[in-house]
Amino acid sequence: MSTHKAPKLLSTSERAAALAAVRRKKATSSNDSASFKAAEPRKRKAPSFSSLPGFQEMRIQRAAADLLGVDNPFFRAHDARAAATTLIDGQEYLNFASYDYVGLNGHPEVVAAAKQAADHYGLSASASRVVAGERPIHSELEAKLARLHGVEDAVAFVSGHATNVSAIGQLMQPNDLILHDAYIHNSIVTGAKLAGAVRQAFPHNDLEALENLLASRAHNHERVLIVVEGVYSMDGDYPNLKRLIDIKERYGAWLMVDEAHSIGILGEKGRGLAEHFREDPKKVDIWMGTFSKTLASCGGYIAGSKDMVEYLKFTASGFVFSVGLSPVLAAGVSKAIDVMEREPERVVMAQANGAYFLAEAKAAGLDTGVSQGCAVVPIMIGDSLKATVIAAKLLEEGVNVLPIIYPAVPEKASRLRFFITSEHSKDQLDTAIRALRKTLDDYDANPISIEHLATMMAG
């Protein structure tokens, strides 16, 4: 027989008392929780934006310029269209700080096309092209871009920088490999970071180093992307496309060429790197370009196979989730392509002027770095302080050119970057070189040392 007793059943009053005890325990627990929250540390103050990396260095540079009486060369307002000459505060200067490589910004036909589009479509596409922002001018422009590059299709974005970020960020995945030239544009690097892919730079235009990287690493990754520029925006030189194509085909990689600064500058008719090397453009997987240089507008594009373009149109965040390119800008670019193709002499003149400026600058004893005279000719200065002072002195001599300083380039690689266009005359180019030589000689006779500046700032 079992010795266990049957459980005692609670009376109604006992059950009520037990339930009340449970409720009191829950209330006590809630009060304890409230007491704990009240004891938490006070909310901390949000950090100042001045604590961000580089902020204090920026302020120090500005203070040093103020101490030297040097006006800020950046964000300088131009009173009208900036061409071979420009107006700043009502005064005319020779201008070497604009991308208008073949003189299409302000061309009567280009302006008229933009005005007509504004009258017909308004200023904005008013929505993403995927949903309601598509206009006939968009497909017309993309067909011309594809024809310009000799490939199947193209897609236009609202920003050149966002074009690279969105396209690379979408096409590449975390297990992929991106190899790019060490001098590549910031937008390429930002796109690679967005993709989460493994990224490595190879020394500038060192294709042997590129091949060594591919030999050691390509087999570990599903997709490999090689990225170069058609003309390097800080240096004015270009890569060997024939060898790049050979390398990418042997290692099964995609090749992307950023033609922001090479359309209108390289090739007999300004079609870029493939035309310059007389290569089949379809051998390059991804052509990228912008509308803000030769094509006299704003925005960017990717050109290549139909499959790639279709994929980007439905997946690239900078296209799908962005308003469509303004019809006004699209119409202007479309007409700019027409004019450039109809008037190849503009391209010829831009090439001749670039070669002339490069040769004369070298003859004057100026350091032009690795430039090949392709629209961009840097005058290598060295430290940022000197570059900034020289640019300010040149403005006093009637020449507008911008210093490129750290962190845009390494500290000891600061320079003055001259943009040479089809619209500059030889007299203007000669005047700029004479002014530059004189200004450099004057500075070298009375240099400003970092130590002297530090003493002035301390005083």
C-alpha positions in Angstrom: 0.0 0.0 0.0 1.3 3.5 -0.9 2.3 5.7 2.0 1.8 9.0 0.0 -1.0 11.3 1.1 -3.4 12.9 -1.4 -2.7 16.6 -1.9 -4.8 18.9 0.2 -7.3 21.0 -1.8 -7.4 24.7 -1.0 -10.5 26.4 0.1 -11.9 29.3 -1.8 -10.6 31.8 0.8 -7.2 30.2 0.7 -7.0 30.4 -3.1 -7.9 34.1 -3.0 -5.1 34.7 -0.4 -2.5 32.9 -2.5 -3.5 34.9 -5.6 -3.2 38.1 -3.7 0.3 37.1 -2.6 1.4 36.5 -6.2 0.1 39.9 -7.2 2.0 41.6 -4.4 5.2 39.9 -5.5 4.8 41.0 -9.1 4.2 44.6 -7.9 7.3 44.5 -5.8 9.3 43.2 -8.7 8.0 46.0 -10.9 8.9 48.6 -8.3 12.4 47.1 -8.0 12.8 47.3 -11.8 11.7 51.0 -11.8 14.2 51.6 -9.0 16.9 50.0 -11.1 16.1 52.2 -14.1 16.1 55.3 -12.0 19.6 54.4 -10.9 21.0 54.3 -14.4 23.6 56.9 -15.4 22.4 60.2 -16.7 22.1 60.5 -20.5 25.5 61.5 -21.9 25.9 64.5 -24.1 26.3 63.9 -27.8 29.9 64.5 -29.0 30.7 67.7 -30.9 31.2 67.5 -34.7 34.5 69.1 -34.1 35.7 65.8 -32.6 35.5 64.1 -35.9 38.8 62.9 -37.5 40.5 65.6 -39.5 38.4 68.5 -38.2 41.2 70.1 -36.1 43.7 69.6 -39.0 41.3 71.4 -41.3 41.0 74.3 -38.8 44.8 74.5 -38.4 45.2 74.7 -42.2 42.6 77.5 -42.4 44.3 79.4 -39.5 47.7 79.1 -41.2 46.3 80.5 -44.5 44.6 83.4 -42.7 47.9 84.2 -40.9 49.7 84.3 -44.3 46.9 86.4 -45.9 46.0 83.7 -48.3 42.4 83.6 -49.4 40.6 80.2 -49.3 41.1 78.8 -52.9 38.2 76.4 -52.4 34.5 77.2 -53.0 35.5 80.2 -55.0 32.4 81.7 -56.7 32.5 82.3 -60.5 30.2 85.0 -61.8 29.3 83.4 -65.1 30.2 80.4 -67.3 33.8 79.2 -66.5 35.6 78.6 -69.8 39.2 79.4 -70.9 38.6 82.6 -69.0 36.3 83.3 -66.0 35.0 86.1 -63.9 35.6 86.1 -60.2 34.3 89.1 -58.3 33.9 90.9 -61.6 37.6 90.4 -62.6 38.6 88.2 -65.5 41.2 85.5 -65.0 42.7 82.8 -67.2 41.0 79.7 -66.1 42.6 76.2 -65.6 40.1 74.8 -63.0 37.2 73.6 -65.1 36.4 70.3 -66.8 35.0 71.8 -70.0 37.5 69.8 -72.1 36.1 70.4 -75.6 34.1 73.6 -75.0 30.6 72.1 -75.0 29.4 73.7 -71.8 27.4 76.7 -73.1 27.5 75.6 -76.7 24.4 77.1 -78.3 22.9 73.8 -79.5 23.5 72.1 -76.1 21.9 75.0 -74.3 19.0 75.0 -76.7 18.4 71.3 -76.2 18.3 71.7 -72.5 15.9 74.6 -72.7 13.6 72.7 -75.0 13.6 69.7 -72.6 12.8 72.1 -69.6 9.8 73.5 -71.5 8.6 70.0 -72.5 9.3 67.9 -69.4 9.9 70.4 -66.6 13.1 70.3 -64.6 12.8 67.0 -62.8 12.0 63.4 -63.6 9.9 63.7 -60.4 10.4 60.0 -59.4 12.7 57.0 -59.7 12.8 55.8 -63.3 11.7 52.4 -62.2 8.3 53.7 -61.0 7.3 56.9 -62.8 10.4 58.8 -63.7 11.2 57.3 -67.2 11.2 59.8 -70.1 12.0 59.1 -73.8 15.1 61.3 -73.5 16.6 58.8 -71.1 16.5 55.8 -73.5 17.7 58.1 -76.3 20.7 59.2 -74.3 21.5 55.6 -73.2 21.4 54.4 -76.8 23.9 57.1 -77.8 26.2 56.2 -74.9 26.2 52.6 -75.9 27.0 53.6 -79.5 29.7 56.0 -78.3 31.5 53.1 -76.5 30.7 50.5 -79.1 28.8 48.2 -76.7 25.3 46.8 -76.3 23.6 49.1 -73.7 24.1 51.7 -71.1 22.4 53.1 -68.0 22.5 56.7 -66.7 22.7 57.7 -63.1 22.2 61.1 -61.4 25.7 61.3 -60.0 29.1 60.3 -61.4 30.4 59.4 -57.9 27.2 57.5 -57.1 27.6 55.6 -60.4 30.8 53.9 -59.3 29.6 53.4 -55.7 26.3 51.8 -56.8 27.6 49.7 -59.7 30.5 48.2 -57.8 28.6 47.9 -54.6 25.9 45.8 -56.5 28.1 43.8 -58.9 30.6 42.6 -56.3 30.0 40.5 -53.3 31.8 39.8 -50.0 33.7 36.7 -51.3 34.9 38.6 -54.4 38.2 40.4 -55.1 38.7 43.9 -56.3 42.1 45.0 -57.6 42.5 48.7 -58.4 45.2 51.1 -59.3 46.7 52.9 -56.3 45.7 56.3 -57.9 42.1 55.3 -58.4 39.3 57.7 -57.7 37.6 57.8 -54.3 34.3 56.6 -55.7 35.8 53.3 -56.7 37.2 52.7 -53.2 33.8 53.7 -51.7 32.0 51.2 -54.0 34.4 48.4 -53.0 33.7 49.1 -49.3 30.0 49.0 -49.9 30.3 45.7 -51.7 32.2 44.2 -48.8 34.6 42.5 -51.2 38.3 41.9 -50.6 40.1 45.0 -52.0 43.8 45.6 -52.8 45.6 48.3 -54.6 48.5 47.7 -57.0 51.2 50.4 -57.7 50.2 53.0 -60.2 50.2 51.6 -63.8 52.3 48.7 -62.6 50.6 45.9 -64.6 53.3 43.4 -63.6 52.4 43.9 -60.0 48.7 43.5 -60.9 49.5 40.2 -62.6 51.4 38.9 -59.6 48.4 39.7 -57.4 46.1 37.8 -59.8 48.4 34.8 -59.9 48.5 34.5 -56.1 44.9 35.5 -55.2 42.4 35.2 -58.1 41.8 31.4 -57.6 40.5 32.1 -54.1 37.6 34.2 -55.2 34.4 33.6 -57.2 34.6 36.9 -59.1 37.6 39.3 -59.6 37.3 42.9 -60.8 40.2 45.0 -62.1 39.5 48.7 -62.0 41.6 51.5 -63.8 40.9 55.0 -65.1 41.1 56.0 -68.8 42.9 59.1 -67.8 44.0 59.5 -64.2 42.3 62.7 -62.8 45.2 63.8 -60.6 48.1 62.9 -62.9 47.0 63.0 -66.6 48.3 59.7 -67.7 46.6 56.4 -68.8 47.1 52.6 -68.6 48.0 50.1 -71.3 44.6 48.8 -72.3 46.0 46.1 -74.6 48.0 44.5 -71.8 45.1 44.9 -69.3 42.8 43.0 -71.7 45.4 40.2 -72.1 45.8 39.9 -68.3 42.1 39.9 -67.5 41.3 37.3 -70.1 44.1 34.9 -68.8 42.8 35.2 -65.2 39.1 35.2 -65.9 38.5 38.7 -64.4 36.2 41.5 -65.2 37.8 44.7 -66.3 36.3 48.1 -65.5 37.6 51.4 -67.0 36.5 54.7 -65.5 36.5 57.1 -68.5 35.4 60.2 -66.6 38.4 62.2 -67.9 39.2 60.3 -71.1 36.0 60.7 -73.2 36.6 63.6 -75.5 40.4 63.4 -74.8 41.6 60.0 -76.0 41.0 58.6 -79.5 40.7 60.3 -82.8 37.1 61.2 -82.2 37.2 61.3 -78.4 35.7 57.9 -77.8 38.2 57.1 -75.1 40.8 54.4 -74.3 39.5 51.7 -76.6 39.7 54.0 -79.6 43.1 55.3 -78.6 44.5 51.7 -78.5 42.3 50.6 -81.4 40.9 47.7 -79.3 37.5 46.1 -79.5 35.5 47.9 -76.7 33.5 44.7 -76.0 36.6 43.2 -74.6 36.2 45.5 -71.6 33.4 44.3 -69.3 32.4 47.6 -67.7 32.8 51.1 -69.1 32.0 54.0 -66.7 31.9 57.7 -67.5 30.5 61.0 -66.2 28.5 63.8 -67.8 30.3 66.5 -65.9 33.5 66.8 -67.9 33.5 66.7 -71.7 29.7 66.2 -71.9 29.0 69.4 -70.1 26.3 68.3 -67.6 26.0 66.3 -64.4 25.6 62.6 -63.7 27.2 59.3 -64.7 26.7 56.1 -66.6 27.7 52.5 -67.0 28.0 50.9 -70.4 28.5 47.3 -71.4 26.4 44.1 -72.0 22.7 44.1 -72.0 22.7 41.6 -69.1 24.8 43.8 -66.9 22.8 47.0 -67.7 19.5 45.3 -67.1 20.8 43.9 -63.8 21.9 47.3 -62.6 18.6 48.9 -63.6 16.7 46.6 -61.3 19.1 46.2 -58.4 21.6 49.1 -58.1 20.5 51.2 -55.1 21.8 54.5 -56.6 19.5 53.9 -59.6 16.4 52.1 -58.2 16.1 54.3 -55.1 17.1 57.6 -56.7 15.1 60.1 -58.7 15.8 59.7 -62.4 18.3 62.0 -64.2 16.8 65.4 -64.9 15.4 65.4 -68.5 17.1 68.8 -68.9 20.5 67.3 -68.1 19.8 64.2 -70.3 18.9 66.4 -73.3 22.0 68.5 -72.8 24.3 65.4 -72.7 22.6 63.9 -75.7 23.2 67.0 -77.8 26.8 67.3 -76.5 27.5 63.8 -77.9 26.0 64.9 -81.2 28.2 68.0 -81.4 31.4 66.2 -80.3 30.9 63.5 -83.0 30.1 66.0 -85.6 33.1 68.3 -84.8 36.1 66.0 -84.1 38.3 69.1 -84.5 37.4 69.9 -80.9 39.0 66.7 -79.7 42.1 67.3 -81.9 42.5 70.8 -80.4 42.2 69.6 -76.8 44.8 67.0 -77.5 47.2 69.5 -79.2 46.8 72.0 -76.4 47.5 69.4 -73.7 50.6 68.2 -75.5 51.8 71.8 -76.0 51.3 72.8 -72.4 53.1 69.7 -71.2 56.1 70.3 -73.5 56.4 74.0 -72.6 56.0 73.4 -68.9 58.9 70.8 -69.1 61.0 73.3 -71.1 60.4 75.8 -68.4 61.9 73.4 -65.8 58.5 72.6 -64.2 57.9 69.1 -62.7 54.8 67.6 -64.5 55.0 64.3 -62.8 53.8 61.4 -64.9 51.4 63.4 -67.1 51.0 62.5 -70.7 49.3 65.8 -71.5 45.9 64.3 -71.6 43.8 67.3 -70.4 45.2 67.1 -66.9 48.7 68.4 -66.3 49.9 68.6 -62.7 52.7 70.9 -61.6 54.3 69.0 -58.7 55.0 71.3 -55.8 55.6 69.2 -52.7 54.1 70.3 -49.5 50.6 71.6 -49.1 51.6 75.0 -47.6 53.7 75.9 -50.7 51.0 74.7 -53.1 48.4 76.8 -51.4 50.6 79.9 -51.4 51.6 79.5 -55.0 48.0 79.2 -56.1 47.1 82.4 -54.3 50.0 84.2 -55.9 49.0 83.0 -59.3 45.6 84.4 -58.8 47.2 87.8 -58.2 48.9 87.3 -61.6 45.5 86.6 -63.2 45.7 82.8 -63.4 43.1 80.7 -61.7 44.4 77.2 -60.8 43.6 75.1 -57.8 46.0 73.4 -55.4 45.5 69.7 -54.7 46.7 69.1 -51.2 46.6 66.5 -48.5 44.5 64.4 -47.9 43.4 64.4 -51.6 47.0 63.4 -52.4 49.9 62.4 -50.1 51.4 65.3 -48.2 54.7 65.4 -50.2 52.8 65.1 -53.5 50.8 68.3 -53.4 50.4 70.0 -56.8 48.7 72.6 -58.9 46.3 70.8 -61.3 45.9 72.4 -64.7 42.9 71.4 -66.8 43.8 72.1 -70.5 40.9 72.4 -72.9 40.3 73.0 -76.6 39.3 76.6 -75.9 42.7 77.7 -74.5 44.9 79.6 -77.0 48.7 79.2 -77.1 49.1 82.7 -75.8 47.0 81.9 -72.8 49.0 78.7 -72.2 52.3 80.6 -72.5 51.1 83.3 -70.2 50.2 80.7 -67.5 53.6 79.0 -67.7 55.5 82.4 -67.5 53.4 83.4 -64.5 53.9 80.0 -62.8 57.7 80.1 -63.4 57.9 83.6 -62.0 55.8 82.8 -58.9 57.8 79.7 -58.1 61.1 81.6 -58.4 59.8 84.4 -56.2 58.7 81.9 -53.6 61.9 79.9 -53.6 63.8 83.1 -53.1 61.8 83.8 -49.9 60.3 80.5 -48.8 57.9 80.1 -45.9 59.1 77.2 -43.7 56.8 75.2 -41.5 58.9 76.2 -38.5 58.5 79.9 -39.3 54.8 79.5 -39.7 54.5 77.6 -36.4 56.4 80.4 -34.7 53.9 83.0 -36.2 50.9 80.9 -35.1 52.4 80.5 -31.5 52.9 84.3 -31.3 
